[in-house]
Amino acid sequence: MQQAWRWFGPTDPVPLEYIRQAGASEIVSSLHDIPTGSAWTAEAIARHQALIHEKSEIGAPLNWSVVESIPVHDAIKRGTRQAGQYVEAYIDSLRALSKSGIRTVCYNFMPLLDWTRTDLSWPLPSGGRTLRFDATAFAAFDLFILKRPGAEVEYSEQRIKSAESFLKKTSSSSIDTLVGNVLAGLPGGTTDSHSLEGFQSQLDRYREIDSDDLRENLVDFLRQISPVAEDLGMRLAIHPDDPPRPLLGLPRVVSSRDDLAALFKAVPSPANGLTLCTGSFGVRPDNDLPAMAKEFSDRIFFAHLRGTRREDDPDSFHEAEHLNSDVDMLGVIRQLIGEEQRRKNAGDSCSQIPFRADHGHQILDDLEKQGCNPGYTAIGRLKGLAEVRGVITAIEDEIKQ
């Protein structure tokens, strides 16, 4: 398996030199300065690629092998009249990427929020910090801070009471932090501002869109771009919903085994594939991760290996240790290595599956550092990568014997 690391560009507090020291060879990155919906150019891609290759000249080579991501414009997700122009821009971006030799594109189809957490620095018993989703805090945000119309019908009476109690004992500064944490999942350019009013106005645009509508729009999008990706020899790897259930009245369509089966049946193109994110899928107890990795093995083009742990309140969860969570990480990795062997035996030139040890606890010196992207500190990810690397080495050695 190819060891990868997400790099957010020149302003990333974790520089490329650290990534090389961590032992990763593949870079997962994006052109974050290009607005959502605008086509990427070959020139812009080459400049970003040159930054990565330039560092490769002074040490072990680094290769930009996975794009994460080319954001899908909201008009495509909502299926508006303007969707066509943004689909064309997306196709132009794929064509530009193909000229650079980059073949794998991770993307998601989540409305408005790319991910949702209520805590970005939740204290662990170990002394480290992690990302967390507190279902009661989120309900308080939805019901009494955002005050989304009709939200109360989506919560139980007990959850509403718990949310009221939570709000009463929470300081105004902590409420401000909660709001900022939830809105941190907004991709750049999605809303006019990161205000509650602007956010609600965007939610209103989805008022008449249910899961069937969103799924239809996803299928329509893929039917347009998959043939192009096939011709270019590229692989499209959709990321699951995070968390994998409806939030804020927004539909979700990539949350379960059945969602994946429906998607691949509707668009059987070999370019239509999956980013297997064990953390996102792992939040749902009905998702059997090793079984899903086996069933959809030929569709897995990229993997995010991370652990999540459901709490006593089963709707709440936090980012756990990579090898100590609700995810059967060994079972998943065993399936991925088996799939790589199958591809190799079949003569597939892209037999290896790139993965990154997604997210990591904030530990050691990183606890004192400012400006790190939540979940993307250096040392926590290094620890996760080292643990996963050990599992891979052990399983590969076991297979050889």
Residue pairs with C-beta under 8 A, 6 or more apart in sequence:
1 303
1 333
1 336
1 337
1 340
1 352
1 353
1 354
1 355
1 392
2 25
2 26
2 65
2 352
2 353
2 354
2 355
3 23
3 24
3 25
3 26
3 354
3 355
3 356
3 385
3 389
4 24
4 25
4 26
4 27
4 28
4 65
4 66
4 354
4 355
4 356
5 19
5 22
5 24
5 26
5 27
5 28
5 356
5 381
5 385
6 28
6 29
6 68
6 356
6 358
6 376
7 14
7 16
7 19
7 27
7 28
7 29
7 52
8 29
8 30
8 32
8 373
8 376
9 29
9 30
9 32
9 33
9 48
9 51
10 51
12 373
13 369
13 371
13 372
13 373
13 378
14 372
14 376
14 377
14 378
14 381
16 27
16 51
16 52
16 55
16 62
17 55
17 59
18 378
19 27
19 62
20 55
20 59
20 60
20 62
22 378
22 381
22 382
22 385
23 385
23 386
23 389
24 62
24 356
24 385
25 60
25 61
25 62
25 63
26 62
26 63
26 64
26 65
26 66
26 354
27 52
27 62
27 63
27 64
27 65
27 66
28 65
28 66
28 67
28 68
28 106
28 354
28 356
29 48
29 52
29 64
29 66
29 67
29 68
30 67
30 68
30 69
30 70
31 40
31 44
31 45
31 48
32 188
34 40
34 44
35 188
35 189
36 71
36 72
36 73
36 74
36 187
36 188
36 189
36 190
37 71
37 73
37 75
37 86
37 89
37 189
38 89
39 88
39 89
39 90
39 92
39 93
39 96
40 70
40 92
40 93
40 96
40 97
41 96
42 96
42 99
42 100
44 96
45 96
45 97
45 99
45 100
45 102
46 100
48 64
49 64
49 100
49 102
52 62
52 63
52 64
53 61
53 62
55 62
56 62
56 63
64 100
64 102
65 102
65 103
65 104
65 354
66 102
66 104
66 105
66 106
66 237
66 302
66 354
67 97
67 102
67 104
67 105
67 106
68 106
68 302
69 105
69 106
69 107
69 108
69 239
70 90
70 93
70 94
70 105
70 107
71 107
71 187
71 188
72 86
72 90
72 107
72 108
72 109
72 221
73 83
73 86
73 89
73 90
74 111
74 112
74 190
74 202
74 205
75 82
75 83
75 86
76 83
76 86
76 87
76 90
76 217
76 221
77 109
77 111
77 214
77 217
77 218
78 111
78 205
78 206
78 209
78 217
79 209
79 213
79 216
79 217
79 220
83 217
83 221
87 221
87 224
87 225
90 225
91 224
91 225
91 228
94 105
94 225
94 228
94 229
94 232
94 234
95 228
95 232
97 105
97 234
98 232
98 233
98 234
103 233
103 234
103 235
103 350
104 234
104 235
104 237
104 301
104 302
104 354
105 229
105 234
105 235
105 236
105 237
106 237
106 238
106 239
106 275
106 302
107 236
107 237
107 238
107 239
108 114
108 238
108 239
108 240
108 241
108 242
108 254
109 214
109 218
109 221
109 238
109 253
109 254
110 241
110 242
110 250
110 252
110 254
111 206
111 209
111 214
111 250
111 251
112 186
112 190
112 191
112 199
112 202
112 203
112 206
112 248
112 250
113 182
113 185
113 186
113 247
113 248
113 250
114 185
114 186
114 187
114 242
115 185
115 242
116 133
116 138
116 182
116 185
116 242
116 243
116 247
117 131
117 132
117 133
117 181
117 182
117 184
117 185
117 374
118 132
118 133
118 134
118 137
118 138
118 141
118 178
118 181
118 182
119 131
119 132
119 133
119 134
119 137
119 181
119 318
120 131
120 181
120 184
120 374
120 375
121 129
121 130
121 362
121 374
122 129
122 130
122 131
122 132
122 318
123 129
124 130
124 361
126 361
126 363
127 363
127 367
128 361
128 362
128 363
128 367
128 380
129 361
129 362
129 363
129 367
130 318
130 319
130 320
130 361
130 362
131 318
131 319
131 359
131 374
131 375
132 316
132 317
132 318
132 319
133 243
133 316
133 317
133 318
134 316
135 159
135 313
135 315
135 316
136 159
136 162
136 163
136 166
136 313
136 316
137 163
137 166
137 178
138 182
138 247
139 155
139 159
139 160
139 162
139 163
140 163
140 164
140 166
140 167
140 170
140 178
141 178
141 179
141 182
142 148
142 151
142 155
142 248
143 151
143 152
143 155
143 160
143 163
144 163
144 164
144 167
145 167
145 175
145 178
145 179
145 196
146 196
146 199
146 200
146 248
148 200
148 203
148 248
148 249
150 249
151 248
151 249
152 160
154 246
154 249
155 163
167 175
170 178
179 196
183 194
183 199
184 374
186 194
186 199
190 202
191 198
191 199
191 201
191 202
192 198
192 201
203 248
203 249
203 250
206 249
206 250
206 251
207 249
209 251
210 251
211 246
211 251
211 252
211 253
213 251
214 251
214 252
214 253
215 253
215 262
215 263
218 253
218 254
218 263
219 263
219 266
219 267
222 236
222 263
222 266
222 267
222 269
222 272
223 267
225 236
226 236
226 267
226 269
226 271
226 272
227 269
227 271
229 235
229 236
229 269
229 271
230 269
230 270
230 271
234 271
235 271
235 273
235 301
235 350
236 271
236 272
236 273
236 301
237 273
237 274
237 275
237 300
237 301
237 302
238 254
238 263
238 272
238 273
238 274
238 275
239 254
239 275
239 277
239 280
239 304
240 254
240 255
240 275
240 277
240 280
240 281
241 252
241 253
241 254
241 255
241 280
242 277
242 279
242 280
243 280
243 283
243 317
244 252
244 254
244 255
244 256
244 280
244 281
244 283
244 284
244 287
245 252
245 255
245 283
245 284
246 252
253 259
253 263
254 260
254 263
255 281
255 284
256 281
256 284
256 286
256 287
257 287
257 288
257 291
257 292
257 295
260 274
260 292
260 296
260 299
261 295
263 272
264 272
264 296
264 299
272 299
273 299
273 300
273 301
274 296
274 299
274 300
274 301
274 302
275 300
275 301
275 302
275 303
275 304
276 292
276 293
276 296
276 300
276 302
276 303
276 304
276 332
276 336
277 303
277 304
277 306
277 358
278 289
278 303
278 304
278 305
278 306
278 307
278 327
278 329
278 332
279 304
279 306
279 307
279 308
279 319
279 327
279 358
279 359
280 304
280 308
281 287
281 289
281 292
282 289
282 307
282 308
282 325
282 326
282 327
283 308
283 310
283 317
283 326
285 310
285 314
285 326
289 327
289 328
289 331
289 332
290 328
290 331
290 332
290 334
290 335
293 300
293 331
293 332
293 335
293 336
293 339
294 335
297 335
297 336
297 338
297 339
297 342
298 339
300 336
300 339
300 353
301 353
302 353
302 354
302 355
303 336
303 353
303 354
303 355
303 356
304 355
304 356
304 358
305 322
305 329
305 332
305 333
305 355
305 356
305 357
305 358
305 384
305 388
306 319
306 322
306 327
306 357
306 358
306 359
306 384
307 319
307 320
307 321
307 322
307 323
307 324
307 325
307 326
307 327
307 329
308 317
308 318
308 319
308 320
308 325
308 326
308 327
309 317
309 318
309 320
309 325
309 326
310 316
310 317
310 326
311 317
311 318
319 359
319 361
319 375
320 326
321 361
321 384
321 387
322 329
322 357
322 383
322 384
322 387
322 388
323 329
323 330
323 387
323 388
323 391
329 388
329 391
330 391
330 395
333 388
333 391
333 392
333 395
334 395
336 353
336 355
337 392
337 395
337 396
337 399
339 353
340 351
340 352
340 353
341 399
343 350
343 351
344 351
355 388
356 381
356 385
357 381
357 384
357 385
357 387
357 388
358 375
358 384
359 375
359 376
359 380
359 381
359 384
360 375
360 376
360 377
360 379
360 380
360 381
360 382
360 383
360 384
361 377
361 380
361 383
362 372
362 377
362 380
363 377
363 379
363 380
363 383
364 379
365 379
366 372
366 377
366 378
366 379
366 380
369 377
